[in-house]
Structure formats: structure tokens, C-alpha cells
Amino acid sequence: MRFEISKVLDAIEGRVCTDPSLARAVLDLAEVIRYQDIDGGRPASLLRLGMVIDALSRELEEDSVQVYAVVHRALLSDADLTSNERMVVRRWADDGLVEVLDNPGDRMLEVADLLGLPVLSRVRFDGLRGRFPWLVEQPGRVLAPVPGAGGPAFIAHVGGGHAPVTGKRSPTGAKLLARQWRCPESGCALFGSGGGGGAFADLAGGADRSPAAQPPPALRNGVPTCPRHGARLGDGGPRPRTEVLAVRVGGLVRRRFVLSEEQPVVAGRAPEQDGGIMLGQWLNDEARRWISRGHVRFELRVGEVIVTDVSTNGSGIRPAGSMAESERIPLAPQQSRVLGENDMVELYPGVQIGRAEELPAGAPFTPTSVMAEAPTMAMRLPRP
């Protein structure tokens, strides 16, 4: 069972991030792991994070959903967690996948405000509604994870309902995310180092973190501050431009990825390039035969998404997402084209890539569970 739990913790690890472009909700990890009524298990368990992520994935009708977790430093040595779980949380902290704070306070709401994300919490935040009016004005922006048949469900704090509501990034958030920041503390996992050699000479002791993936700074008296170290951040210049693209297979959005000006991204059956988007695990046999290992290459140039077919069999562009065969524009091998705002690339019928906000899900089935490897004896779900 220990091996199975390690496998599911590895799967959960792939769903936590501090990347503003990929996170779909904000939560307090120390709170979530103590939702004992969800599974009737021990006082604290990291598996509950996976269960809540699964619930979010079902509500969003999207696979590979990621969450932005805020973590109290005390959790790194919490005796209610197993030694393996504590080690996992420490690794997440060292890799900058979660924010570790001495006093989390209202950081969760600050992140949600800056990024326009929903909040997953049972806390009502009554004393903070003046500072964050959307707590009342936008029903569904704060969702309480509660026990449900087959796993957690959500109930909105305001207005009822269960669907997560996403807001717009605040004007302050947009300004902060237009710049890259550096922390004077050596080896800062979130904001690199203030040492010599450029704004990002030392990222998390050698971790490969793109400036485009930096979290939003905390604001202390209006000053951009590192939430982990409390140090004033230095301005490292403009942040690289990005576009968020999504992969849809069989009507289900399988994953999102960030395209930046820094390097192209290749998508295909099993790309050999670093950072490639592998689709093979979601394809049927016929699609695997048609789609090349590296099928299409995406680049971001001067704000335009350029798609180049690098396959054997070619692909196509569907303008404005039209599914009419007469409107499909063939994209021959080695041919390039600017991807219009509402366009999507079709590698094979039912396998499409486009801008995330323009590629809604339309699948009649449940996304893949991050808890698939969890031993049944570790979870005691309510009966339907």
C-alpha cells in the first residue's frame, strides 16, 4: 500500500503549481488535508488534496486541473502527517510548487484577487468582505468542499450552487504580472535570487523556472514583497509574453500548457523535444498511427501564435472553431500559419489544440481521476 500511496502523491504533485497561467483555483493546504469528514480517515491526509482536485476537475469538465496551494510553514513538520507526506510537502516547497508562509493570513484571497481565481475553502471570510467585495458580489467565487457521494462536492458560500466562478485579474494583478521579480534571499524558490548574473541567475538552487511562471508578489503597504521571506522584491524587467493553449481530445480538455516567447513547444504522439506535449496516452489506435511523434510546433512571435506542421501526414486549421469540413484549411507538412484568435489546430479528427478560453469542453464523461492509484483502504467515501 505504501508504494500505491507514493504513486498517487506523485500524481497529485503534478496538479499543484504557483503558475498564474495554469492554476484554476486557490486553496489552503493545511485546511484541506484536515477535512476528515470527506473520507472518515486519519486527522490529516494529503490524499484529501487529490480528492478535492478531482472534484474541481469534474466541475470544470477538464482533465489535469492544477491548483495554487498556500501552505503554513508548520505543515512541514506536522506530526499528523506521515513522514513520507511531510517529505513530499517539503519537496513541493523547495521546488516552488506551493507557497510556504509563516503567517498565511489572507494571502489566499490576495492571490485569488490578483489572478481572478475561485477559492476552495470552508472559511467564510466575513471580516474581509470590505477589502474583497467579490466575496459577496460573485456567487460561486468561494466554494466549500463538503462530503458527497463518491467524493467531495462543492457548495458556494454565497448564492448556493456548486460551479466554480472565475473573475478577471485585478488591475493591480495585471500590472504585477507584467513584470518579473527577484528576491534578495539566495535560492528563493518563487522569485529566484538577487545575486549577480541577471534577474534569474539562481532559480531555486538550480530549478528550471521560467520567469513567465512566477507567482504574483504579495503586496505589503503597496510594495511588491516575497510572501515567503517578507523581503522587498527587485524589478527584473518585463515578463515574457505568454499564451495559454489547451489540448482537447474527444471533446474533453485534457490539459493546458503555456507558450512563451522563450522557446517553441512541440505537440504530438510522443515528442522528443524538452517541454513537448505528449498526446499518445489519450489517442485511439487509428489516431496514434496518423499523428507523428512530433506533429505541430507552436511559437509566440510579437504576440502572434505561429503553428508549423512538422508531421508526416499533415494537419488542419479550423477557423473560429468551425467543425464544417468545407471550412477546414489544410496545413501541409512544413507549412506555417498564424493561429487566429478563435482558430484551433486539428491534428486528427477529434484532436484539437487552441487557445484555452476558446476551447470549451463538451465531453459526456468524467475526467481521469488523480486518485486512480490510491488504495481503497486509504479512503472511506460516503455511500451514494
KOLPAKE-436887 format. One line per field, with one value per residue (C-alpha): x, y, z. Coordinates in Angstrom, 3 decimals. Example, Ala and Ser with C-alpha at 12.3 -4.5 7.8 and 13.67 -1.06 7.14 Angstrom:
// residues 2
x <- 12.300 / 13.670
y <- -4.500 / -1.060
z <- 7.800 / 7.140
***
This chain:
// residues 384
x <- 0.000 / 2.907 / 4.020 / 0.488 / 0.218 / 3.580 / 2.276 / -0.839 / 1.190 / 3.360 / 0.195 / -1.082 / 2.283 / 1.594 / -1.539 / -0.036 / 1.655 / 2.188 / 1.980 / -0.607 / -1.401 / -2.222 / -3.746 / -7.541 / -8.319 / -6.619 / -6.681 / -5.039 / -3.375 / -3.329 / -7.117 / -7.892 / -5.880 / -7.980 / -11.382 / -11.748 / -15.469 / -14.682 / -13.239 / -13.551 / -9.829 / -6.977 / -6.788 / -4.644 / -4.018 / -2.515 / -4.818 / -7.683 / -5.965 / -6.235 / -9.913 / -10.621 / -8.654 / -10.751 / -13.931 / -12.679 / -11.807 / -15.336 / -16.929 / -14.711 / -15.148 / -11.415 / -8.536 / -5.178 / -6.590 / -3.981 / -4.437 / -2.488 / -1.788 / -0.821 / 0.943 / 1.614 / 5.249 / 4.119 / 2.735 / 6.296 / 6.694 / 3.059 / 3.002 / -0.490 / 1.058 / 3.159 / 6.916 / 6.511 / 3.801 / 5.952 / 8.823 / 6.524 / 5.289 / 8.871 / 9.772 / 6.859 / 8.061 / 11.673 / 10.552 / 8.303 / 5.158 / 3.433 / 3.763 / 5.130 / 4.303 / 4.920 / 1.589 / -0.681 / -3.300 / -5.353 / -2.737 / -5.158 / -7.663 / -4.923 / -3.842 / -7.464 / -7.996 / -4.843 / -5.418 / -9.232 / -9.362 / -12.050 / -11.235 / -11.790 / -12.368 / -14.890 / -13.829 / -16.438 / -14.064 / -16.790 / -14.269 / -12.629 / -15.660 / -14.968 / -11.478 / -12.566 / -16.101 / -16.260 / -16.697 / -20.315 / -20.741 / -19.693 / -21.587 / -19.545 / -16.219 / -15.743 / -16.681 / -16.733 / -15.594 / -18.103 / -18.724 / -20.600 / -21.497 / -18.302 / -16.090 / -16.128 / -18.701 / -18.804 / -21.288 / -20.951 / -20.782 / -22.938 / -25.894 / -25.714 / -24.750 / -21.633 / -19.914 / -16.580 / -16.722 / -13.651 / -13.261 / -10.947 / -7.464 / -7.488 / -5.790 / -3.091 / -2.626 / -2.250 / 0.464 / 2.345 / 2.217 / 3.576 / 6.937 / 9.378 / 10.628 / 13.655 / 14.046 / 17.237 / 17.183 / 19.518 / 17.773 / 14.228 / 12.022 / 9.446 / 11.427 / 14.947 / 17.918 / 19.109 / 22.660 / 24.683 / 24.353 / 20.971 / 17.490 / 17.226 / 20.809 / 19.925 / 16.463 / 15.597 / 19.131 / 19.148 / 15.436 / 14.209 / 11.580 / 10.571 / 10.071 / 6.677 / 5.662 / 6.366 / 3.543 / 2.132 / 4.110 / 2.482 / 1.702 / 2.835 / 1.845 / 1.693 / 5.234 / 5.820 / 7.136 / 8.215 / 5.434 / 7.851 / 10.716 / 8.946 / 11.683 / 11.099 / 11.328 / 13.514 / 12.077 / 13.715 / 12.143 / 9.170 / 7.816 / 7.871 / 4.596 / 2.607 / -0.439 / -2.289 / -3.199 / -5.297 / -5.475 / -8.944 / -9.357 / -12.775 / -14.479 / -12.620 / -9.997 / -7.098 / -4.503 / -3.356 / 0.134 / 1.874 / 3.509 / 6.043 / 8.418 / 11.331 / 11.026 / 8.712 / 6.533 / 6.049 / 2.898 / 2.458 / 2.146 / 5.429 / 7.648 / 11.381 / 11.885 / 12.158 / 8.831 / 6.935 / 3.217 / 2.621 / -0.805 / -0.311 / -1.947 / -5.267 / -5.329 / -7.016 / -5.052 / -6.018 / -5.100 / -1.745 / -0.965 / -1.818 / -0.270 / 3.523 / 5.776 / 6.248 / 3.277 / 2.940 / 5.221 / 3.896 / 5.842 / 4.930 / 6.287 / 5.401 / 2.146 / 1.134 / 0.843 / 2.561 / 1.785 / 4.008 / 3.190 / 6.257 / 4.450 / 4.340 / 0.598 / -0.272 / -2.984 / -5.552 / -6.839 / -10.466 / -11.211 / -13.273 / -13.584 / -15.905 / -16.414 / -17.700 / -15.381 / -15.718 / -14.156 / -11.175 / -7.909 / -5.287 / -1.863 / 0.721 / 3.974 / 6.464 / 3.763 / 3.254 / 0.277 / -0.767 / -3.358 / -6.300 / -7.890 / -10.637 / -8.869 / -7.833 / -5.358 / -6.770 / -4.096 / -6.668 / -10.494 / -11.354 / -7.788 / -7.524 / -5.301 / -6.286 / -6.384 / -7.697 / -10.508 / -11.756 / -11.688 / -14.591 / -15.148 / -18.076 / -17.419 / -20.140 / -17.687 / -15.731 / -12.120 / -9.327 / -9.004 / -5.748 / -6.641 / -6.618 / -3.626 / -4.918 / -5.549 / -9.234 / -8.463 / -6.969 / -10.330 / -13.738 / -16.046 / -19.710 / -22.093 / -24.124
y <- 0.000 / 2.351 / 2.149 / 2.880 / 5.929 / 7.170 / 6.841 / 8.859 / 11.544 / 11.788 / 12.202 / 14.916 / 16.659 / 17.187 / 19.142 / 21.762 / 24.879 / 28.573 / 29.399 / 32.186 / 30.908 / 27.326 / 27.447 / 27.084 / 27.675 / 28.691 / 26.720 / 26.468 / 23.058 / 22.952 / 23.364 / 20.880 / 17.984 / 18.147 / 17.682 / 14.450 / 14.126 / 13.674 / 10.194 / 9.405 / 8.692 / 9.966 / 13.592 / 14.821 / 13.275 / 14.613 / 12.279 / 14.697 / 17.257 / 14.793 / 14.207 / 17.958 / 18.346 / 15.547 / 17.355 / 20.574 / 18.678 / 17.246 / 20.669 / 22.271 / 19.244 / 19.328 / 16.927 / 17.753 / 20.687 / 22.431 / 24.319 / 27.070 / 25.923 / 28.197 / 26.302 / 27.283 / 26.543 / 24.457 / 21.880 / 20.893 / 19.283 / 18.404 / 15.158 / 14.318 / 13.652 / 10.596 / 11.065 / 10.440 / 13.109 / 15.637 / 14.862 / 15.380 / 18.764 / 19.870 / 18.889 / 20.887 / 23.869 / 23.511 / 23.266 / 26.318 / 24.299 / 25.708 / 28.922 / 28.358 / 31.155 / 31.841 / 33.644 / 32.800 / 35.317 / 36.412 / 35.509 / 33.010 / 35.800 / 38.132 / 35.550 / 34.934 / 38.686 / 39.272 / 36.280 / 36.192 / 32.627 / 30.868 / 29.882 / 26.394 / 26.831 / 26.310 / 29.604 / 32.342 / 35.359 / 37.620 / 40.195 / 40.554 / 41.277 / 45.009 / 44.518 / 41.864 / 42.803 / 39.853 / 37.559 / 38.759 / 40.151 / 36.994 / 33.890 / 30.766 / 32.540 / 30.819 / 27.146 / 24.929 / 21.326 / 19.066 / 15.305 / 13.970 / 10.677 / 9.246 / 12.099 / 15.774 / 18.178 / 21.983 / 24.421 / 28.146 / 30.379 / 32.998 / 32.269 / 28.492 / 26.351 / 24.289 / 25.630 / 27.486 / 31.095 / 32.764 / 36.534 / 38.865 / 39.610 / 42.802 / 45.855 / 45.555 / 41.894 / 42.692 / 45.250 / 42.895 / 40.050 / 42.295 / 42.393 / 39.750 / 39.933 / 38.779 / 38.075 / 39.118 / 35.821 / 33.281 / 30.278 / 31.636 / 29.001 / 31.543 / 34.569 / 33.355 / 35.158 / 38.720 / 37.538 / 38.562 / 37.228 / 38.704 / 38.727 / 34.939 / 33.761 / 31.348 / 29.864 / 27.721 / 26.421 / 25.392 / 24.624 / 25.308 / 28.000 / 30.322 / 33.986 / 33.683 / 31.109 / 33.334 / 33.709 / 37.157 / 39.077 / 39.833 / 43.490 / 44.971 / 48.622 / 48.658 / 47.284 / 44.008 / 41.580 / 37.943 / 36.155 / 33.509 / 35.732 / 39.045 / 40.783 / 43.600 / 42.304 / 43.831 / 44.619 / 42.341 / 43.928 / 42.966 / 39.446 / 37.362 / 37.355 / 34.141 / 32.399 / 29.567 / 26.775 / 23.701 / 20.181 / 18.733 / 15.054 / 13.539 / 16.667 / 16.664 / 19.302 / 17.103 / 19.656 / 23.248 / 24.461 / 27.818 / 29.073 / 31.844 / 33.863 / 31.986 / 28.719 / 26.838 / 23.943 / 20.762 / 18.655 / 15.153 / 11.490 / 11.444 / 14.496 / 14.134 / 17.853 / 19.188 / 20.568 / 18.708 / 17.981 / 14.219 / 13.190 / 9.445 / 8.400 / 9.907 / 8.617 / 5.596 / 3.251 / 4.990 / 8.427 / 7.079 / 5.840 / 9.197 / 11.600 / 11.853 / 11.745 / 15.478 / 16.730 / 20.512 / 23.232 / 26.371 / 29.623 / 33.006 / 35.860 / 39.505 / 38.473 / 36.083 / 32.315 / 30.641 / 26.975 / 24.889 / 21.355 / 19.147 / 15.843 / 13.218 / 13.317 / 16.986 / 18.640 / 21.408 / 24.702 / 25.152 / 28.902 / 30.160 / 26.570 / 25.621 / 21.873 / 22.143 / 20.107 / 22.638 / 25.359 / 23.307 / 24.756 / 22.063 / 22.566 / 20.612 / 19.279 / 22.138 / 24.749 / 27.553 / 29.719 / 32.376 / 30.926 / 33.330 / 34.300 / 31.680 / 29.183 / 25.693 / 23.227 / 19.790 / 17.093 / 14.358 / 14.348 / 14.981 / 16.002 / 19.787 / 22.464 / 26.103 / 28.997 / 27.721 / 30.247 / 29.437 / 25.651 / 24.679 / 21.112 / 19.172 / 15.696 / 13.447 / 11.541 / 12.067 / 13.295 / 10.955 / 10.776 / 11.856 / 9.302 / 6.330 / 4.762 / 5.327 / 2.106 / 1.728 / 1.090 / 4.585 / 6.169 / 5.672 / 7.540 / 8.188 / 5.740 / 7.071
z <- 0.000 / 0.744 / -2.925 / -4.142 / -1.882 / -3.157 / -6.725 / -6.008 / -4.210 / -7.324 / -9.402 / -7.039 / -7.296 / -10.987 / -10.058 / -7.720 / -9.051 / -8.496 / -12.203 / -12.698 / -16.200 / -15.190 / -11.691 / -11.724 / -8.015 / -4.755 / -1.502 / 1.910 / 2.055 / 5.865 / 5.832 / 3.055 / 4.469 / 7.667 / 6.007 / 7.965 / 7.198 / 3.494 / 3.973 / 7.691 / 7.876 / 9.994 / 11.254 / 8.335 / 4.923 / 1.697 / -0.218 / 0.544 / -1.661 / -4.536 / -3.779 / -3.840 / -7.089 / -8.617 / -7.567 / -9.178 / -12.349 / -12.519 / -12.059 / -14.700 / -17.007 / -17.639 / -17.093 / -15.471 / -13.484 / -11.315 / -8.042 / -6.297 / -2.734 / 0.159 / 2.954 / 6.569 / 7.443 / 10.428 / 7.998 / 7.030 / 10.466 / 11.238 / 13.246 / 11.916 / 8.511 / 7.790 / 7.411 / 3.670 / 3.398 / 5.250 / 2.900 / -0.102 / 1.159 / 1.790 / -1.757 / -3.108 / -1.076 / -2.232 / -5.872 / -5.638 / -6.383 / -3.274 / -1.281 / 2.230 / 4.666 / 8.341 / 8.575 / 5.627 / 6.806 / 3.823 / 1.191 / -0.318 / -1.006 / -2.226 / -4.823 / -5.835 / -6.218 / -8.251 / -10.543 / -10.689 / -9.368 / -7.291 / -3.696 / -2.256 / 1.479 / 4.265 / 5.866 / 5.391 / 5.378 / 6.847 / 8.093 / 4.685 / 2.521 / 2.528 / 1.164 / -1.333 / -2.499 / -4.906 / -1.897 / -1.931 / -5.425 / -7.290 / -6.109 / -6.688 / -6.236 / -2.833 / -2.681 / 0.390 / -0.239 / 1.535 / 1.648 / -1.356 / -2.977 / -4.447 / -3.276 / -2.296 / -3.695 / -3.603 / -2.115 / -2.815 / 0.254 / -1.462 / -3.699 / -3.478 / -6.429 / -6.984 / -10.107 / -9.681 / -10.874 / -12.320 / -12.217 / -14.086 / -12.889 / -10.871 / -12.440 / -9.768 / -10.596 / -14.293 / -13.520 / -11.194 / -13.710 / -16.454 / -14.656 / -13.477 / -9.903 / -7.949 / -4.252 / -2.389 / -0.460 / -2.056 / -3.607 / -3.263 / -4.891 / -6.022 / -7.171 / -7.877 / -6.385 / -6.115 / -6.821 / -9.856 / -13.376 / -14.235 / -12.800 / -12.695 / -12.302 / -9.484 / -9.603 / -6.597 / -6.312 / -9.962 / -10.532 / -14.050 / -13.541 / -16.319 / -15.340 / -17.018 / -14.372 / -11.360 / -8.833 / -8.092 / -5.459 / -2.129 / -1.520 / 1.792 / 2.036 / -1.740 / -2.147 / -4.092 / -1.493 / -1.413 / 0.502 / 1.803 / 3.011 / 3.575 / 1.569 / -0.892 / -4.462 / -7.128 / -10.559 / -13.132 / -16.190 / -18.398 / -18.031 / -21.236 / -23.114 / -22.955 / -24.385 / -22.682 / -25.094 / -24.409 / -25.825 / -26.474 / -27.306 / -27.896 / -26.573 / -23.249 / -22.455 / -21.395 / -20.378 / -20.662 / -21.426 / -21.578 / -24.754 / -24.194 / -26.328 / -24.764 / -26.704 / -29.090 / -27.918 / -29.968 / -29.567 / -30.908 / -30.072 / -28.120 / -28.806 / -28.226 / -27.554 / -23.995 / -22.847 / -25.563 / -25.153 / -25.307 / -26.592 / -27.052 / -23.783 / -24.932 / -28.523 / -30.053 / -32.321 / -35.543 / -34.198 / -32.972 / -36.455 / -38.022 / -35.516 / -35.649 / -32.582 / -33.088 / -35.104 / -34.755 / -33.402 / -31.699 / -31.426 / -29.982 / -32.065 / -31.494 / -29.835 / -32.634 / -32.226 / -35.182 / -35.819 / -38.086 / -39.192 / -38.626 / -39.229 / -41.941 / -42.617 / -42.177 / -40.109 / -40.481 / -39.127 / -38.169 / -38.351 / -35.420 / -34.225 / -37.101 / -37.452 / -41.026 / -43.252 / -46.060 / -43.866 / -42.679 / -44.005 / -44.734 / -43.169 / -45.141 / -43.658 / -43.044 / -43.674 / -41.122 / -40.345 / -37.815 / -35.442 / -35.342 / -32.033 / -32.269 / -34.522 / -33.491 / -34.966 / -35.721 / -35.739 / -36.381 / -36.163 / -32.514 / -31.539 / -31.376 / -29.842 / -29.444 / -27.014 / -23.709 / -23.336 / -26.847 / -26.446 / -24.163 / -23.058 / -24.421 / -23.107 / -21.663 / -19.453 / -16.247 / -16.388 / -15.309 / -11.527 / -9.913 / -7.212 / -9.583 / -7.816 / -4.277 / -2.304 / -1.469 / 2.203 / 2.409 / 1.544 / 3.085 / 0.771 / 1.666 / 0.059 / -2.912
***
